[in-house]
Amino acid sequence: MNRMIGRVRQFVRAITAQVTAEDRAYVESVLPKEALPLFYGMHRADQRHALNVAQTAMQLAEERRAEGTPIDERLLERCALLHDVGRRKGDLDIFGKVFCVLAVHFFPARARMWAEDGTSKMLAVYFHHPKIGAALLRDIGLSKEAAIIERHHEAEQAEDAIELRLLRLADEAN
């Protein structure tokens, strides 16, 4: 039940999402210019989500830094802003994501089948956006970011970089 309440809150945040001029200035100060079309190619709700993930990731990094953990904070920040670029405007909008969340919740095996057999482009994007985004990032030379983003929805592994671990935590919190 708590997970569904969280999803309802996420939906309300998505339909009311705003990206300010200050947010855009921040994005443009962090991302290389080649990555800006990918960021701005996401739906506004995904842009807002990415900004929130970046803020949380940087807070988590600050806590770990205080503990003495070495972190490439600039890499983490870029990954947080770019982690959902595989979900572009027109591929998976807010109501498409609602459909996907409900389909996966109520019909997990069928939803996966529809994604894999080409029945639903929305479900394919929902499940595969990390790999889609990673390919887009590799195309513009951001291979370190691609390697992290490609795995951000995979189960944690012992060898995972701290930046990947923090990205997962920040994404889950938002």
Summary of the structure (lengths in Angstrom):
residues: 174
radius of gyration: 15.9
end to end distance: 17.4
largest distance: 48.5
contacts: 528
relative contact order: 0.14
helix: 72%
strand: 1%
